[in-house]
C-alpha cells in the first residue's frame, strides 16, 4: 500500500501504537500540538517539532533566507501557544548542500534569532548534515502548569467555537507568490521586509507577510490561560486550515460542530485578492492553512469574558464562529441561504494534497 492511500494522519495513526514504553511520565504523546511530559509535581514539559523542506514548504529561490528561518521557528512557537504553554528552548537541525553559501546560512539563523529573542527563547543546539536539498527541523521545548494545559480534547456540546485574528491571508499570499513566479515577476525583493510596519501595508503586502512571516499567538494564549479553569475547553492552532482543525477537535472530543460561514473572519486582504482572482475567499479561510491563529472552544458563559480580556490587553480580534454539537450532528457549515453542508476537514494533508 502506498503512503498516498492513507495520507499524513493515517500514517501517524499507524506509527502511534507502541511508541510509549514508559507511560509513568507521559501525559500526552502523539495526537496533539505538542507532547506533554511530567518533569515534577504540577510542572509539565511541552515538546513539539516541525520540519520545513525545500519545494514542499518553501521555494528556496523565492524566499529570503531570513524568512525561511523565521517561519521554521514560528510554526513551533505556535504549537506551544496552542497548548497554553511558555516556550523555553529549542534545537535546530538543518540539511543543506555543501555548495551553499555561508552567508545564506547566517541569514537563516538571523531570521530564527530575531523571533526567538522576542520571547526570550534559547537556541541550545542541533545538528547539520549534507543534503541535495535544504531542510530545517526545529524542536521546541516549552513549560506549562499541569492544570493550565489546553488539549484538542475537552470540547463539549454547547461550547462556543472561537478563533483569533483573520483567516485566509496566508493562502492569498501563496496565491500571489505562485502567480508571480509563473509570470516571472517575482524576485527576492518582492518579499515583505521583516521590520516593515503592518499598519502601513496594502492588501498584497499584508497577504505576503501572513504567508512568509506568521505571528505566533503567544500573548493571546497567555490571556486565554489566564481566564482560569473551565473557560477554554479545547484549543489548537490553525496550521492546516480551519476545516481541518475543527475536525481534529471534534475527533479528539467525540463531538460534532456547526460553523456559520458569515461569522468566519476572512481577512480583508484575502477578500480583495480572491475577488480579483475569481475565487471564493471562504475557501482560503477554510482550507488554505498556515494562518497560525488559535482555534478554541469555550463554555457558553465565557464568550464575553474572552472578548473583554482581549480588548483590555490590546490583542487581535477574536470571533465566535459556531458551536460544538452532539456527534450525531456531524461537522457542518451554514452557508448563504441557511443551507447546511458537511464541513470537509482535510485542509492541507501531506501525501494526499487534495486542496492545493
N, C-alpha and C positions, 0 to 999 in steps of 0.2 A: 504493500500500500504506500502510495506517495504521500509526502507531508501535505501537499496541496489539498488532499482529500479531507483532512481533518482540521487544517488551519492552526494558527498560533495557539488558541486556547485549548483546542483538542490535544495538541502536543503537550502543553503544560499539564493537562489533566493526567496524561499517561505517565509523566515523569513524577508527579506528586507522590504516588504510593511508594513507601519505603524510604523516603528522604530523611525523616526524623528518627534517629536511632536512640536518642536520649530525650524523651519528652519532658523531663522534670523541669527544664528551664525554658522550653519553647512555648510561648503563649499563642503565637500566630506564625505559621510557616508560610508556604506558598498559598496565594489566593487573595492577597490584599495589596495595598500600595507599598507596604514595607513589612518585613518580618518583625516580630516583636519577641524579644528575648529578655527574660528576667535576670538582672545582674545583682540586685539586692532587694530587700523587702520594700515594696512600693515603687521601686525605680525600674523602668524598662528601657532597654536599648532598642532603637529602631534601625534597621539595616535595609537599604534598598540599592539597586544597581540598574543602570541603563547603559545600553551600547548604541553609539551612533556610527553608522557605516556609510562610507562614500557610495554615492549613487542609489542608496536606499533612503537615508535620512537627509542627506545634503549633497549638493553638486559642488565639488571642490573648486572648480574654476569659476563658480558663480558666487560663492560666499566668502567674505573676508575671513581670514583665519581667526581673528579675534571673536567674530560672531559664532564660529563653529565651537570654539572653546566655551564661550558664554552659554550657549544653548545646551551643551553637554552637561554643564553644572546645573542650569536652570531646571531641567526636567527632573533631576534628582531632588532638588530643593522642593519642588512642587509635590513630590511623593511624600516627603516628610511633613509638609504642610497639610496634606490630605489626611494624615494620621493624627493631626493635632500635636505634633512634636516640635522640638527645637533641634535644628541641625547643628552638629558639633565638629565633625571631622570628615574628611574624605580621602580616598586614594584614587589615583588616576592611572590607567594603563592605556598606552597608545601603540598602535601598529602602523608603520609608515615605511615608504620606500627609502632605501639608503641614499638615493639621489635627491631627496627632498632638501630644500634649503633650510639651514639652521634658523635663519631669521623668521621663517614661517612658523617653526615650532615655538620660537619666542613669542610670536603674536598669539598663537593658540593658547598658551598658558597665561598670557596677558589678559585675554578675554575671561578665562576662568577666574583668575585672581581678582579681577575687577568686581565680579559679582560676589565671590566668596568674602571679600573684605567688607562688603556692606552688612553682612550678618555675622561677622567675626567667626567664620568657619575656617578651620585649619586644613590645609592640604598636607598630608603627612606621609605620603609615599605612593608607590605604584610600580609599574613595570613598562619597559619599552622593548618592542620586538620588530624585526624586519618583516615587511609585507609588501605585496604588489599594490595594495590599496591602503587608504587611510581609514583607520577605525579607532574609536575612542570609547573606553569603558570607564565609567565613573561609579564608584561605590561610596554611598553616603551613609554616615553613622549619625543617628540622632538620639535624643533622650526625651522621655516623657514620664509624667506621673502615671502610675498604673490606672488610676481612676479617671484620667482625663483623655486617654487614647480614644480616637474615633475610628471605628471599623466600617467596612462596607455593609456589614450586617447590623441589625438593630432597628431598621425602619419598620413601622407598624401601620396597619390600615388606619387611616385618619390623619396620619402625619402629613405635613405640607412639604412639598419639594421646592427647594430654593437654589439659586445659583448666583455666584458673584459676577460682576463685570458684564461684558458683552461677548457674544459668540459669533463665530464665522469670519472674523478678521484675518486669522492666520490662513484659512483656506483661500480667502480673497487674495492675500499676499502671495500664496503659492501659485494661484491662477495668473497673477501679473508676472511673476518670475518666469513661469513656463511660456507664457505668450511672448515675452520679450527675448527669451533665449531662442525661441523659434524664429522670431523676426530678425534676430541678430542685433537688437538694440540694447541688450543688457550688457553692462560692464560691472566690474567690482565696485566702481564708484557709484553705481546705482543703488547699492545697499544703504540703509539708513545709518547715520553716524551714531555711535554709541552714546555720545554726550548731547545729542540733539534734544531739545525740549519738546515733549509730546504735544503740549497745547498749541504749538506753532505749526503743527503738521497738517498737510492736506490729506484727503482720503487715501491716495496712493501711498504716501509715506506712512500713514497710520497702519495700513494693511501690511506693508512690508516689515515694519517694526514688529508687529504682532507675530509675524512668521519667523523672523530672524532673532528677535530679542524679547522673548516672552517674559512676563513678570510673575515669578512665583508668589502666590498669595499667602505669604507667611504672616503678615500683620493681620490679615483677615482671619487666618486660622487661630492666631492668638486671641483675637476678640471672641471668636466662637467658643473656644475652650473656656474662656473666662466667664461665659454665661452660666456656667455651673452644670451639674449633672441633671439629666432629664430633659434638657433643651434640645441639643443636637443629638439625634439618634443614630445617624449613619452619615458617612462622608467619603468622597472620592474626588480625584481631580479629573478634569476633562482633557484627557490626552488623546483618546481615540474617537471622540465625537460624543455629543450629548446623548444620542440614542443608545450608543454602546454603554455609556456609564450608567444610565438609568437601568439598563438590563443587568449590569453587574450588581447593583444594589438590590434589585428585585430577586436575582438568583440567590444571593447570599442571605437575604432576609426572608425569602419564601413568600413574596408578595407580588401584587400587580401594581400598576401605576397608570395614572391618567394625566397627560400633559396637554396644556392648552397652547396651540400654536401662536395665538395672538398675544400671549404673555411671554413667549421666549424672547429674551433681549438680544435681538440680532444687531450686530454692530452697524452703525450708520455708514461706515466706510464700506462694509460688505454689501450693504443695500445698494449703494451708488455704483460700485464696481459690478455687482451682479446685474443691475439694470442695464448697464452699457453692454454687458456680455450676453444678455438674454437668458439669464439663469435665475432660478428662484433662490433668493438668499437664504431661505429657510433650510434648503438642502445643505448649504455650507455650515449653518449653525448646528444642524442635527448630525451630520455625517462627516464634516470636514476634518475635525480633530485638531490637536495641537493648540487649543486655546489656553489650556492650563489654568482654567478657572476652577473654583471649588463648587461641586455639586453636593448638596447635603439635604437631609430631611430633619425637620424639627417638629416637636409637638405643636399642635394647632394653636395653643395659647401662647406660644413663644415667638410668633412671627413679628409682632410689634417690638418685642424686646430686641430681636436681631436687627430690625430696621433702625431702631433708636441707637443701638450700640455702634452700628456702622456710621451713622450720621454724626454721632458725638465724637468718634475717633477720626473723622475726616477721611474715611476709606472710600473705596469704589462703590458703585451702585450694587444693590442686592435685590433680587427679584423672586417673588413666589410664582412658580410656573405650573404648579399642578399638585396632585395629591397621591399618596400611597393608598392602594386599594387591596381588597381581598385577592388572592392569587387566581381565583376563578375568573376574574375580570381581565386577566392578562395585562399586557402593556399596550396602551392605546394613546393616540394623539387626536385631539379635537381640531379639525381643520375648518376652513371657511364654510359657513353654512351650517355648522354644528355637527357635521358628519364625523363619526369616529372611525379611525382606521388603525390597523396594527402598527405599532411603532417598531420598525426594523431596528435591530440593535447592533448590527455588525460594525458600522463605522469603518475604520481602517484596521484590517486584520492582516498581520504578516502571513505570508504563504498563501493567502486567499484574498487577493486585493479586489474586493467586489465593487468598491465605490470609485477609487481613483484609477 
